[in-house]
């Protein structure tokens, strides 16, 4: 099971580290002064997370219901990360808007897959 999900697990561990790391780590790493850049980062991380899950299990998703059910995994993971930031760290705070951007990234990845899948299967025939 771990062998089939190695990239998903690695992606989730990277997100876990980035979510729980000291906030001061990212203050000094800022190369750009873009307002709300962290929201785009949340969106992008969870877009990549769901895209990796889709890539690893693309043959499993025969219908839309399965992909939506699997999408609940990174959505719940994102909510748990926000709750952990509030309860377990002193320099980070959980944010409902961050959780919404996490969910938006997952949803964008799912919609992109649902859009691409018919063209992909047409090229395989």
C-alpha positions in Angstrom: 0.0 0.0 0.0 2.8 2.5 0.9 4.6 1.6 -2.4 1.5 2.6 -4.4 1.2 5.9 -2.6 4.8 7.0 -2.1 4.5 10.3 -3.8 1.2 11.1 -2.0 2.8 10.3 1.3 5.9 12.4 0.5 3.7 15.3 -0.6 1.6 15.1 2.6 4.8 15.0 4.7 6.1 18.1 3.0 2.8 19.9 3.6 2.9 18.7 7.3 6.4 20.2 7.7 5.5 23.4 6.1 2.3 23.7 8.1 4.0 23.0 11.5 7.3 24.9 10.9 8.0 28.0 12.9 6.4 31.0 11.2 9.7 33.0 11.5 11.3 30.5 9.1 9.1 31.9 6.3 9.4 35.6 7.2 13.0 35.7 6.2 12.6 33.6 3.1 10.2 36.1 1.5 11.6 37.1 -1.8 8.5 38.8 -3.0 6.3 41.2 -1.2 3.0 40.0 -2.7 -0.2 40.5 -0.6 -1.9 37.3 0.3 0.8 35.2 -1.2 0.3 32.6 1.5 -3.3 32.0 0.2 -1.9 31.2 -3.3 0.7 28.9 -1.7 -2.1 27.0 0.2 -4.1 26.7 -3.1 -1.0 25.5 -5.0 0.1 23.0 -2.4 -3.2 21.3 -2.2 -3.6 21.4 -6.0 -0.3 19.5 -6.3 -1.3 17.1 -3.5 -4.6 16.2 -5.2 -2.9 16.0 -8.6 -0.3 13.6 -7.2 -3.1 11.4 -5.8 -4.9 11.5 -9.1 -1.7 10.6 -11.0 -0.9 7.7 -8.7 -4.5 6.3 -9.0 -5.6 7.4 -12.4 -6.8 3.9 -13.4 -9.0 3.7 -10.2 -11.1 6.8 -11.0 -13.6 5.2 -13.4 -16.4 7.5 -12.4 -16.8 10.9 -10.8 -18.1 9.6 -7.5 -14.8 7.9 -6.7 -12.7 10.9 -7.4 -14.9 13.1 -5.2 -14.7 10.6 -2.3 -10.9 10.4 -2.6 -10.8 14.2 -2.7 -12.2 14.2 0.8 -8.8 12.9 2.0 -6.7 16.0 1.2 -9.6 18.3 2.3 -9.8 16.6 5.7 -6.0 16.6 5.9 -6.0 20.4 5.2 -8.6 21.0 7.9 -6.6 18.9 10.4 -3.5 20.9 9.6 -5.3 24.1 10.3 -6.5 22.7 13.6 -3.0 21.4 14.5 -1.5 24.9 13.8 -3.9 26.4 16.3 -3.5 23.8 19.0 0.1 22.6 18.7 2.2 25.6 17.6 2.8 28.9 19.3 3.9 30.8 16.1 1.2 29.6 13.7 -2.6 30.1 13.8 -5.2 28.1 11.9 -7.4 30.1 9.6 -10.7 29.2 8.0 -9.7 31.1 4.8 -6.6 29.0 4.5 -8.8 25.9 4.8 -11.0 27.3 2.0 -8.0 27.9 -0.2 -6.8 24.3 0.5 -10.2 23.0 -0.5 -10.2 25.2 -3.6 -6.8 23.7 -4.7 -8.2 20.2 -4.3 -11.4 21.2 -6.2 -9.4 22.8 -9.1 -7.3 19.6 -9.4 -10.5 17.5 -9.5 -12.2 19.7 -12.1 -9.1 19.7 -14.2 -8.9 15.9 -14.2 -12.6 15.7 -15.0 -12.0 18.0 -17.9 -8.9 16.2 -19.2 -10.1 12.6 -18.6 -12.4 12.3 -21.7 -9.6 13.6 -24.0 -7.1 11.3 -22.4 -9.3 8.2 -22.8 -10.1 9.2 -26.4 -6.4 9.2 -27.3 -5.8 5.8 -25.8 -8.3 4.1 -28.1 
